[in-house]
Amino acid sequence: MQQQLQARNTERLEIFAGNVTGTQEFPMEFVPELTVRSATDSIANRMALPTDVTWTLRDDSSSAYLDEDAPIGDQLERGAHVTITPKAHLGGGK
C-alpha cells in the first residue's frame, strides 16, 4: 500500500489546455491531487489571462465543467483536453 501511495504522489497528469478562442493550447502537467482551482490558476497564468476574472475548466470530451474543489486527477484522464473559460455568475442573487 505504501508503494502505491508513493507511486501516485510521483505520477504526473498531462492534459492539454486551450482558451475559448482557440488561439492558445498548451500541454500542462499536474500532480493528480492538485485541486482544479489551483490547476486553473496555473493555466490562466501561463496563458497570461486577466487576473480580475474568475476562470473555470470545461472538459472538451463531455462539455462538463470540472468541480473546482476536487482533485484534477479524479476528474480527468491523462491526455484530456480542457478549455479555460470565464466563470459566468448567472442567477438572481442580490
JOPE-V754289 format. One record per pair of residues at least 12 apart in sequence whose C-alpha atoms are under 10 Angstrom apart, sorted by the first residue. I is the first residue (numbers start at 1). GAP is how many residues later the second one is. If there is no record, write none. Layout:
i=I gap=GAP
i=I gap=GAP
//
This chain:
i=8 gap=23
i=8 gap=24
i=8 gap=25
i=9 gap=22
i=9 gap=23
i=9 gap=24
i=10 gap=21
i=10 gap=22
i=11 gap=18
i=11 gap=19
i=11 gap=20
i=11 gap=21
i=11 gap=22
i=12 gap=16
i=12 gap=17
i=12 gap=18
i=12 gap=19
i=12 gap=20
i=12 gap=21
i=12 gap=61
i=12 gap=66
i=13 gap=15
i=13 gap=16
i=13 gap=17
i=13 gap=18
i=13 gap=19
i=13 gap=20
i=13 gap=21
i=13 gap=59
i=13 gap=60
i=13 gap=63
i=13 gap=64
i=13 gap=65
i=13 gap=66
i=13 gap=67
i=14 gap=13
i=14 gap=14
i=14 gap=15
i=14 gap=16
i=14 gap=17
i=14 gap=18
i=14 gap=59
i=14 gap=62
i=14 gap=63
i=14 gap=64
i=14 gap=65
i=14 gap=66
i=14 gap=67
i=15 gap=12
i=15 gap=13
i=15 gap=14
i=15 gap=15
i=15 gap=61
i=15 gap=62
i=15 gap=63
i=15 gap=64
i=15 gap=65
i=15 gap=66
i=15 gap=67
i=16 gap=12
i=16 gap=13
i=16 gap=27
i=16 gap=62
i=16 gap=63
i=16 gap=64
i=16 gap=65
i=16 gap=66
i=16 gap=67
i=17 gap=23
i=17 gap=26
i=17 gap=27
i=17 gap=30
i=17 gap=40
i=17 gap=41
i=17 gap=42
i=17 gap=43
i=17 gap=62
i=17 gap=63
i=17 gap=64
i=17 gap=65
i=17 gap=66
i=17 gap=67
i=18 gap=25
i=18 gap=26
i=18 gap=29
i=18 gap=39
i=18 gap=40
i=18 gap=42
i=18 gap=63
i=18 gap=64
i=18 gap=65
i=18 gap=66
i=18 gap=67
i=19 gap=24
i=19 gap=25
i=19 gap=28
i=19 gap=30
i=19 gap=38
i=19 gap=63
i=19 gap=64
i=19 gap=65
i=19 gap=66
i=19 gap=67
i=20 gap=62
i=20 gap=63
i=20 gap=64
i=20 gap=65
i=20 gap=66
i=21 gap=62
i=21 gap=63
i=21 gap=64
i=22 gap=61
i=24 gap=23
i=24 gap=59
i=25 gap=18
i=25 gap=22
i=25 gap=56
i=25 gap=57
i=25 gap=58
i=26 gap=17
i=26 gap=20
i=26 gap=21
i=26 gap=55
i=27 gap=16
i=27 gap=52
i=27 gap=53
i=27 gap=54
i=28 gap=14
i=28 gap=15
i=28 gap=18
i=28 gap=51
i=29 gap=49
i=29 gap=50
i=30 gap=12
i=30 gap=42
i=30 gap=43
i=31 gap=40
i=31 gap=41
i=31 gap=42
i=32 gap=39
i=32 gap=40
i=32 gap=41
i=32 gap=42
i=32 gap=43
i=32 gap=44
i=32 gap=45
i=32 gap=46
i=33 gap=37
i=33 gap=38
i=33 gap=39
i=33 gap=40
i=33 gap=41
i=34 gap=35
i=34 gap=36
i=34 gap=37
i=34 gap=38
i=34 gap=39
i=34 gap=40
i=35 gap=32
i=35 gap=33
i=35 gap=34
i=35 gap=35
i=35 gap=36
i=35 gap=37
i=35 gap=38
i=35 gap=39
i=36 gap=20
i=36 gap=21
i=36 gap=30
i=36 gap=31
i=36 gap=32
i=36 gap=33
i=36 gap=34
i=36 gap=35
i=36 gap=36
i=36 gap=37
i=36 gap=38
i=36 gap=39
i=37 gap=17
i=37 gap=18
i=37 gap=19
i=37 gap=20
i=37 gap=29
i=37 gap=30
i=37 gap=31
i=37 gap=32
i=37 gap=33
i=37 gap=34
i=37 gap=35
i=38 gap=30
i=38 gap=31
i=38 gap=33
i=38 gap=34
i=39 gap=17
i=39 gap=18
i=39 gap=29
i=39 gap=32
i=39 gap=33
i=40 gap=14
i=40 gap=15
i=40 gap=16
i=40 gap=17
i=40 gap=28
i=40 gap=32
i=40 gap=43
i=40 gap=44
i=40 gap=45
i=41 gap=13
i=41 gap=14
i=41 gap=15
i=41 gap=43
i=43 gap=12
i=43 gap=14
i=43 gap=40
i=43 gap=41
i=44 gap=12
i=44 gap=40
i=44 gap=41
i=47 gap=37
i=49 gap=35
i=49 gap=37
i=50 gap=36
i=53 gap=32
i=53 gap=33
i=53 gap=34
i=53 gap=35
i=54 gap=31
i=54 gap=32
i=54 gap=33
i=54 gap=34
i=54 gap=35
i=55 gap=13
i=55 gap=29
i=55 gap=30
i=55 gap=31
i=55 gap=32
i=55 gap=33
i=56 gap=12
i=56 gap=26
i=56 gap=27
i=56 gap=28
i=56 gap=29
i=56 gap=30
i=56 gap=31
i=56 gap=32
i=57 gap=24
i=57 gap=25
i=57 gap=26
i=57 gap=27
i=57 gap=28
i=57 gap=29
i=57 gap=30
i=58 gap=23
i=58 gap=24
i=58 gap=25
i=58 gap=26
i=58 gap=27
i=59 gap=16
i=59 gap=17
i=59 gap=21
i=59 gap=22
i=59 gap=23
i=59 gap=24
i=59 gap=25
i=60 gap=20
i=60 gap=21
i=60 gap=22
i=60 gap=23
i=61 gap=19
i=61 gap=20
i=61 gap=21
i=62 gap=20
i=63 gap=19
i=63 gap=20
i=64 gap=18
i=65 gap=17
i=65 gap=18
i=65 gap=19
i=65 gap=20
i=65 gap=22
i=66 gap=16
//
